[in-house]
Amino acid sequence: MKDKIVLITGASGGIGAVMTKQFADIGSAIIIHYNSNRNGAEKLLTEIPDNNHMIVGGDLGDSNIVKNIVDSVIEKYGRIDVLINNAGTAIKHPIENVDYEAWQKSWNATIQTNLIGPANLTYLTAKEMVKMGGGKVINISSRGAFRGEPSQPAYGASKAGLNAMGQSLAVALAPKKVYIYTIAPGFVETAMARPYMKGDFKKDVMSQSPLGRVAKPEEIAKTAVFLASEGTDFLTGCIIDVNGASYLRS
């Protein structure tokens, strides 16, 4: 992965920041994307080995911003070797408790960020990868795509859509040597999950895995580094569950 150009969305914190550090440690040049946390992105830049990295910002739900990001990366580096669609949002909107307006707002915001944004970014990036002879796209999904998300159904639906998109594009792009992979974590020990890690709910979450814990962000990042490395072409179209056997699919 030395000198590979790696674009990571939602990289200013959580899983994205840890992935940035792991890829940077092995010599990749990272495009650190953030939505609103510019300070987090700048701080992260000071914590990784210097290798001509780049910071880009903006709401991935905006198709014009997505295009501007890809254009700016291509202008600077001339290529993108790996795209990691990590950015996402989770908005609680239980059907029994929200009004119609809030329901629509939650669905629109979630689908735009978690599915339409990655779809547009993948489209533009894959076009560039085809020109350069290949590349890899790694989508960060969720076990919620399989087991359901009762209090945030748009999140579960968006991640199921991300899985299906990845599988569809894996078939479409394999002849062009563009390979698509999906990682489906369960709960991960990040700031986003911290509010849930309290009291009885924490006990319930911990007990869901026979390992008696949730995933560490480093475990998700290592999986991404593996998929981005040489020798994983035949895994294209895969969905890798990194959830400690907390949800087993048939």
Secondary structure, DSSP 8 states (H G I E B T S, - for coil): -TT-EEEETTTTSHHHHHHHHHHHHTT-EEEEEESS-HHHHHHHHHTS--SS-EEEE--TTSHHHHHHHHHHHHHHHS--SEEEE---------TTTS-HHHHHHHHHHHHIIIIIHHHHHHHHHHHHHHHHT-EEEEEE--THHHH--TT-HHHHHHHHHHHHHHHHHHHHHGGGTEEEEEEEE-SBSSTTTGGGSSHHHHHHHHHTSTTSS-B-HHHHHHHHHHHHSTT-GGGTT-EEEESTTSS---
